[in-house]
């Protein structure tokens, strides 16, 4: 899988979050529903807040539990948290960044599956204690050539 390595210092994101159950793949159904429900005004507000890399509107998977995780639609920012948004601090980390090409949500979901079943087990890395990040470009998310990225927090395996 095509990727690059990026080191970032600690940063914060602000946005909205929901707990996503992983039972019976519910997260693959409920995350797209969350995106559909969020509304253009919230997305525009997140774009205005974004002033750090990774820039723009992000999806984050963090605070993992046995049966699910918190999913965020957020922006990396140094700005004050607006009313109605929550804040998450992301630790300094090295990231394996994977390019994803294709229509959402299938392209990102397929990339996640491949990343964890193919790339990570064969790599010299293990998952670090930080959220996974989905970066989304401005554009038609339903287009076959839509570009996004998965940012996987990693540490060298021992």
N, C-alpha and C positions, 0 to 999 in steps of 0.2 A: 504494500500500500504506500502510495506516494505521501511523504511527510517531510517536515522540517522540524528542527529543535529550536525552542525559544525559552529564554530565561527571563522571568519577570519578578520584580520585587512585590511585596505585599500590596494589595489594593482592595478597594471596597466596591461593591455593586449595590445599587438600589433598584427596587422593583416590587413585583408582586410574586407571591409564592403559594403553592398548594402542595399538600402531601399527595404523592402518587403511589398507589399500591402496585406491586409487581405480580400479585397473584393472578394467575391465568393470563399474563400479558396485558393486564388492565392499563398499565402505563402507556402502551403503544396506541391505545384508543383514547385515553383521557388527556394526554399532553396535546394532541392536535385539537381536541375540544377546547382546551384552555386557550390556545392561540386563537381559535375562531371567536371566542367570547371576549377577548381582551379589548377590542375596539381601537380604532385609528387614533383617537385622541391620546390614549395611554401610550401607544407606540410612538407617536410624535413627541410626547413628553420625554420618553426615554431617550430618543435620538438627541434631543436638546441637552439632556444631562450628560451624555457620553463625552468624556474628554480624556480618556485613557485607552491604552491598548489592552485587550482587544476592543476595538471601537464599534459603535453601533449598538443594535439590539441583540441581546444574547439570551440563550437558554442555558440554565445551569442545573446540574444534578448534584445534590449534596446531602449531607446529613443522612447517610445511608443507614437503613435499618434492615432487619431480616426480611421484612415483608414490603419494603418500599423505600422511598426517599422524598426529600423536598425538591420540588421543581420550581425554578425561578424564571420569570421573564423579566429581564433587568438590563441595566447599563453600568459599565465600569465608569466611576466618576470620583472626582474630588469635591464635588458640589454638595451642598446641604441636602439631606433627605427630605423630599416634599411630603406633605401630609398625605396619608393613604398608601405610602410606599414603605417597605421594610428595607433594612440594611443588612448586608452580609459581608464580613471581612474574609478575604481570600489570602492565604499565606503565600509568602515568596515560594516560588516553585520553578522547576523545569517542566516544560510542556512539549509533548510530541503533538504536532499540529498536522492534521490530515485534511487534505482537500477532498471535498465531496461535491460531485457534479450530478445533478438530476432533480426531479420534481420532489417537493416536500409532500407529505412526511416520509414517503417510502425511502428516498435516497439516504436521509440521515439515519433512519432506523436500520436499514441494511448495513450502513457503514459501522454503526455501533456493534451489530452482531458480528461482522467480520473482524473488527478491531479486537474484540474480546475473545473470539474463538480462534483467530488466525494470527494476528500480529503480536499481541501481548504475550501469549504463551511461547512464541518463538524468538522474542526479542531479549535483549540483555536488561530489560527494565521490569519493574513492578509498579503497580498503581500507588501513587503517593496519596497522603491524607489531605486531599483538597478536592473541590468540586470539579466535575467534568464540565466543559464549556462548549456550547454550540454557538458559532458565530454565523450570522445571517447577513448576506449582502442585500442592498436595496435592489429590488427588481421583482420580476414575476416568479414567485415561489413555485408555481405550477409548471414552469417551463422545463423542458428536458435538459437545457444547458444552464439551469440555475446553479450558482456557486455558493457553497457554504463551507464551513470548516468544523471539525471536531478537535477540541483541545483536551488532550488527556494528560493529567498530572502524573509525572513519573519520577522514579528513583532508580538508580542502578541496582540490579539484583546482586546479592552477595554470592 
